[in-house]
Amino acid sequence: MTLLTTPTTTTTKKAAPRKRTGDLPAVLGGDPVFGERLPLVRPALGDTSALERRYADILGSGMLTNGPTVRELEETVAARLGVAHVVAVASCTSGLMLVLQAIGATRHVVLPSLTFSASAHAVMWAGGTPAFAEVSEDSLTLDPTDAERVVSELGDDVSAMTATHVYGTPCRTQALQQVADRAGIPLVYDAAHGLGSMRAGTPVGNFGVAEVFSLSPTKVVVAGEGGLIATHDADLARQLRLGRDYGNPGDYDTRFAGLNARMSELHAATALHSLSLLDQALVRRREMVRLFWAELGEVAGVRGPILDEGDVSTYKDLTVVVDEATAGVSAAEVGRALAAEGVDSRHYYDPPIHRQQAYRHLPARSLPLTDRLAGSVVSPALWSHMDDDQVRGIARAFRRILHHAPAVHEQEIA
Ligand SMILES: *Cc1c(COP(=O)(O)O)cnc(C)c1O
């Protein structure tokens, strides 16, 4: 395993330690690093003049939804990923709902709690019941061993397993597939963050029975709103195409209770434009994450998610895991101190799903690792067209906060 996002490159010591008072965090009275607030995300669409012409063509064509632009998007993504079928939908959430409905996930579905709420909501909408398992401490993705434990506990009362390539880190797909195969259940991926991620040389999109990407505005490829389902299963793809259109094959004799989960032509055009910028965005995000950790230097108690050797992340987020015991400051305190520096951040995913009000009705499950990790994550602003100085500024904000951890912590609890 390699620590792709940890500060392993900074082996040289700084000549002289920075004077503590010289770089005081804004929460302790220093000048904020950023005079103008850095928003969490800013979708990068570059030059949109060609896209605007395409919108005009679509508006003039009289076909506003589920037409040739949607088809072009599906074919472009299928070719890029090497997947047999791509079905465009209105959102990742509706895509997950349709997949889980199609595979009949009406009993328990095993999934991580350290993911976005929609992963579990889709299970509920499909008539299933979420059963949460732990994530691996290093990668923060679904832990195959704990998933197998939960699957075994459920016996026959389990329909499927869903795993999230969280923050763009690919899941341990082979181990998860083995768990699913041993239990005889389908494995579905919430690939909301994973368009552009690679697992052992294979693009995310090729794993499990289906993978569902999101094109909502906080993701790397955006359509405004939208989702893409990738699958190698022709029957499933057919079912999903029916499902996104009310379950109506065209004769208005609906075969099952589907949804309106169609993608509009305007959204498809936006996604195609955004997709054309993906390769450059992936290179840039990787560079920015490296630069951040190099600039941060040697600071105890912080790290990024750990990728397996050869894996590629989209770095949907610049995820920082703060071990409070070592760092002397909590992720929540870091987040508030970052705000004072003019850096927006989020705690993805705190509270984890099993702690959210929507899921309090489920039997309590002990997920100590998830609880601890959820309280340890902070993701600062990161967008694909940020410049190096902005990335250095974010690193400087973290550095001054972490160098003054005891005082920042004292200030917070005072
Ligand atoms: C954004 C997100 C979703 C929901 O995607 P939508 O396209 O907004 O429905 C689902 N899962 C994860 C992990 C997400 O981050």
The ligand as a MOL file (V3000), in Angstrom:
LIG
                    3D

  0  0  0     0  0            999 V3000
M  V30 BEGIN CTAB
M  V30 COUNTS 15 15 0 0 0
M  V30 BEGIN ATOM
M  V30 1 C -24.0070 13.2560 -4.1360 0
M  V30 2 C -24.1510 11.8510 -3.6530 0
M  V30 3 C -25.2890 11.0890 -3.9230 0
M  V30 4 C -26.5270 11.6770 -4.5100 0
M  V30 5 O -26.3330 12.0980 -5.7980 0
M  V30 6 P -27.5170 12.9230 -6.5110 0
M  V30 7 O -27.0890 12.9390 -7.9410 0
M  V30 8 O -27.5140 14.2800 -5.8990 0
M  V30 9 O -28.7730 12.1910 -6.2850 0
M  V30 10 C -25.3070 9.7530 -3.5530 0
M  V30 11 N -24.2630 9.2110 -2.9160 0
M  V30 12 C -23.1630 9.9080 -2.6090 0
M  V30 13 C -22.0320 9.2170 -1.9260 0
M  V30 14 C -23.0880 11.2740 -2.9410 0
M  V30 15 O -22.0250 11.9870 -2.5800 0
M  V30 END ATOM
M  V30 BEGIN BOND
M  V30 1 1 1 2
M  V30 2 1 2 3
M  V30 3 2 2 14
M  V30 4 1 3 4
M  V30 5 2 3 10
M  V30 6 1 4 5
M  V30 7 1 5 6
M  V30 8 2 6 7
M  V30 9 1 6 8
M  V30 10 1 6 9
M  V30 11 1 10 11
M  V30 12 2 11 12
M  V30 13 1 12 13
M  V30 14 1 12 14
M  V30 15 1 14 15
M  V30 END BOND
M  V30 END CTAB
M  END
